[in-house]
Amino acid sequence: MNQIDRRSLLQAGGALVVSFYLPLSSSTAKPASGPKTVSPDRVDGFLAITRDGHITVYSGKVDLGTGVRTALTQIVAEELDVPMSHVSLVEGDTALTPDQGVTSGSLSIQNGGMQLRRAAATARRAVLRRAAARLRQDISTLSLHEGVITAKHGRRLPIGEFIDGTTLAIDITKDVQEKSPHAYTIVGKAVPRLDIPDKVNGRFTFMQDFKLPDMLHGRVVRPSGFGATLVSYDESSVADIPGIVKVVRINNFLGVVAKSEWSAIKAAQQLAVTWSKWEELPDQSRIWQHVRSTPVVRDDVTSRTGDSGSALASTPNKLAATYEFGMHTHGSIGPSCAVATFAEGKLTCWTASQATHDLRKQLAATFAISDADVRCIYIEGAGCYGRNGHEDAAADAALLSRAVGQPVRVQWMRADEHGWDPKGPPTLIDMRAAIDKVGDVAAWESELYVPDGTAGFVTLVGSELAGLDSLGKLSPGGVLNDLAVPYVFPNVTTTAHRLAATPLRPAWIRSPGRLQNTFANETFLDEIAAATDTDPLDIRLRHLTDARGKELLERLAKLSKWRERPKGDRGADTVTGRGLAYVKYELVRTYVGAVAEVEINRKTGQLAVKRFYVAHDCGQIINPDGLRNQIEGCIVQTVSRTLKEQVTFDRSMVTSLDWASYPILTFPEIPEVVIDLIDRPEEVPWGGGEPACAVVPSAIAGAVFEATGVRLRSVPFTPVKVLAELAGA
């Protein structure tokens, strides 16, 4: 992909679109006419099989570095009984792959993978029927193994022998008989990730590496404040820089295009620009007062049992606490990047977007062209973790390409990424509980203050500056999940106050809402446990009725030796403790329990997480090694978010623009992660890319309490906050 000109690319793309079967070998069957279907209801929307038995999978779900590519390959190879080496994946190409929704929410395997499994199972049956008809055998006498169909009389033919232009041009059978888990030879095995060898050896093409011939380089000159307007600029201020192609202004969008990246960088830094003054962000020191005073659009009651108000009013023993979760940036190690070419009214964009089909709609709206005239092609970026700046870089590249009539690459820099990617919004949660005479929870109430909206179209910053539409709305993500609790109490009310606005452009970040809400719920339950002199494990077991949840917690206790844990000396200079947390993700899927082991220096307030024990039940496991990768990633990243990360800003813009002002966890600070995977081959598979994040802050908070006797209720748990709590204890 590094050496291809536009004509060759479009010719190849045309072949891909027009031909159903890709020209992967000389034995490819005669292609069907017309464009390739991208229907999620058709087998040929997802699969193509060549005469030599090679299978191409068209996946709308993409690999964001999570190992999904390997797991999806395993699923299809298993269902069609072919070696994994016979399967290749095309990901997130709007011209070729079905729209399976955004790659988010730990749904790639649970939803996307199961669509592929059904498509492959339907294809398997169709191929066997063809074989039975041609070989004049009953279908029950045929077997398929390693890509070869064997008849009862011993005749063996590769599956490609039974493929023509109509074999897979059929609807997916929703209740098709899938392969029995007892017969699995690939799924459930620890298969090495397919992408690692090329990444380790420097052969992998990340989005940041992608190039086109005659490609130009662009940089956007950002306003001095989020609401600032462009007053003037002086092109002569960059006249001495070689290779400048054009300074592009569209309303408040200002960019430079140059023949080399360095010239573009220098020009963006050197261009003399005057912006209007804008200082309308809230005072960060009063951020939580600002959240409380923001107008409420509506209240969403996410659970209600009994009459919590009456129970609270009539029960003398009450507890209350407020929990704060600060703003986070995505902090992708490799800043966002995109390449776009706009010619003859049509736009092609290479992007690391987790939502290429949605991005296609947004770019079409920006340029007032049809969706059919936009093609977005996924190339893996250097990390994502939610809706970061990838889509915005795509809009930047497209705007500049249209202005100069050539392909343009836009590579964000660190200040762009930290300053202009959308943020996880500040989240505030009030908790109340009533405790009866025997120490049980008589009532439970929570009130969440969070922006309105769901996971939808996030405004493209370049389009907005240019005064163009990008279908964007307030989109913080699915932030209400896990506000309701998995425990059984007689009286419960959980309410979300949906706010009209939030200080910075929001979007979802790994485990949006689930992380913040679980932090409040689990930490508050720990406070109840302490008030009733109950062990944190026992209070959870007492109020759980879910057998899988109870089993998971018992396995976690055994893994971590919870009941045998030593009690530390709270008066020592360096103290240690353990904390426990549990979540049933969104109350409907993946179960996770975790125990954090922490060490606190009482003199400095420095908090170190030494070890995490994790019990994890996501049903059927596709690749245990890949799942462990995800759990470890969840723990490491969320420890970083819990201990260190917080967006800072003044009245105009974000000020945490580098790794010094927005620190993340370093290698020496990474905890050991000990994992117990609970595999249930007969159950449906659920996701593993997010759920383990949700238990991290509360487990750490519980460990700090055990070590010191103080409660940390405000993320991040910085040394300053730890010292303040210790001083007030």
TASULQUI-V899473 format. One line per field, one symbol per residue. burial: + if it has 24 or more other C-alpha atoms within 12 Angstrom, else -. A space follows every 10 residues. Layout:
burial->???
This chain:
burial->-----+---- --+-+++-++ ++++---++- ++---+++++ ++++++++++ ++++++++++ ++++++++++ ++++++++++ ++++-+++++ ++++++++++ ++++++++++ ++++++++++ ++++++++++ ++--+---+- -+++++++++ +-----++++ ++++++++++ +++----++- +--++++++- +-+++----- ----++++++ ++--++++++ ++++++++++ --+-+--+-- +-++++++++ -+++++++++ +-++++++-- +-+------- ++-+--++-- ++-+-----+ -++++--++- ++--+-++++ ++++++++++ ++++++++++ +++--+++++ ++++++++++ +++++++--- +-++++++++ ++++++++++ ++++++++++ ++++++++++ ++++++++++ ++++++++++ ++++++---+ ++++++++++ ++++++++++ ++++++-+++ ++++++++++ ++++++++++ ++++++++++ ++++++++++ ++++++++++ ++++++++++ ++--++++++ ++++---+++ +++++++-++ -+-----+-+ ----++++++ +++++++-++ ++++++++++ ++--++++++ ++++++++++ ++++++++++ ++++++++++ ++++++++++ +++++++++- -++++----+ +++++++++- +---++++++ ++++++++++ ++++++++++ +++++++++- +++--+---
